[in-house]
Amino acid sequence: MTAEDALRQAEAEGLTLLLSESSNSGYRGVSFKSNMKTRTKPYHAEVQRGGKHATLGYFATAEEEALAHARSPEGRAAVAAAAAPPAPPLMTAEEALRQVGTEGLTLLRAENSRYSNSTGYKGVSFTNSMKTRPYQAKVKRGGKQVALGYFATAEEAALVFARDSAAHAAPPQPPAAASKYEEAQGQVRGAAARHASGRARQARGAAAADAKRRTRQPGVNYV
């Protein structure tokens, strides 16, 4: 298959041949082999499958090989990833702290700050294997560790941890219902208070009446 035939076939099948500046063939997943055994078909295609290199074959032109790569599940996934919108910009530590204040959250300090991978925040650890997002947030749920993701700063990871903790916090418990004994005691105290209040009103009324009878009026002789 000539290069032109391969390009026409890719267009007919609606496939995209991904270009690559780092490949010596100009296409992603395609390499040029200049040894004697591959003189007639010097272009080699391979993909990563199941953690191993899987060979797609040798081809006469880079375009034919790129077509074979585009037809593979890995090639289709690579095209979809290339067409995906760019990832959002990384959140800075200052932005994460401002967001904490906006949401009314609290970043919990870690108790094991003496360990080398500690970041000072609870649920956040540092790993060298992730270059752009080296801070991982994890929570313990149902007796198991649950990963919340990798982040560019420890503050952003702590923010995600705080959000998760707030979302899964136990709701406040309603006050315990009073027992029948406590209800009975309350009724007795209420009745006693009402009785005492009634007697006090009666005493005040009697005192007022007595005071009125004893009031001397002008022109009246009292014995």
C-alpha positions, 0 to 999 in steps of 0.5 A, a space after each residue: 500500500 502506498 502512502 497515498 493509498 493509506 491516507 485515502 483509506 484513513 479518510 474513508 474510515 474516518 480515522 486520524 493519523 496522529 503526528 509525533 515530533 519525537 518519532 523518526 517516522 513522523 507518526 505516533 506509534 511508528 518507528 523506522 528500522 534501517 536493518 537489512 531484514 526490514 529493508 522492504 518494510 522498514 516501518 514498525 508499529 507497536 502499542 502498549 497493551 496490558 503493560 507490555 509492547 504489542 507489535 502490530 507489524 512491519 509496513 512499507 510506508 509510515 502512512 500504512 503503519 500509522 493507519 494500522 496504529 489508528 485502527 487499533 483500540 490503543 490508537 483510537 484511545 490516543 485520538 480521543 485523548 488528544 481531542 479531549 479539552 485541556 485539563 484545568 489549570 493547577 490550583 495554587 496553595 493561595 487559591 486553595 486557602 482562599 477557597 477554604 475560607 469561602 466554603 467555611 472549611 478547616 484544614 486538619 493538621 496531621 499528627 504524624 508530621 515526623 514522617 518523611 512523606 508527611 505534608 503537615 495536613 491530615 489525609 495528605 501525603 507526598 509521593 515522588 512518582 507524580 511530578 506535576 501532582 505529587 500530593 495525594 489525598 486519602 480517607 479511611 472509609 468502611 475500614 479501607 483507604 479510599 484515594 481522592 486523587 493527586 494534586 499540585 499542592 498540599 493545600 489543594 489536597 487538604 481542601 479536597 480532604 476537608 470537603 470529603 470529611 464535611 460531606 460524610 460527617 455524622 448528622 447531629 443527633 436529636 436530643 434523647 426522649 424523656 423517660 416516662 418517669 421524667 415526664 411524670 416528675 415534670 408533671 408533678 413539679 408543674 402541678 406543685 408550681 401552679 398550686 403554689 402560685 394560686 395560694 400566693 395569689 389568694 394570700 395577696 388578695 386576703 392581705 389587700 382586703 384586710 388592709 382596706 377594712 383597716 383604712 380610716 375614713 374622715 368623719 368616722 369614729 372607730 372604737 
